[in-house]
Amino acid sequence: MPPAARPGQGRFSRQHALMLVLALEILVVGAYNADRYRRPGISVDVPATRGHVIV
């Protein structure tokens, strides 16, 4: 039988551990980059006189 089809094998293989570490790394790096990245935006000053708008 192929290794994946053997009954009663509840071993945590090296391949599973590597996949888990890779998934965790992707989540951590993605969260770090998402928190760090800010889209460039337009800075608008608030007018000093109430009711006036900037055109």
Secondary structure, 3 states (H helix, E strand, C coil): CCHHHCCCCCCCCHHHHHHHHHHHHHHHHHHHHHHHCCCCCCCCCCCCCCCCCCC
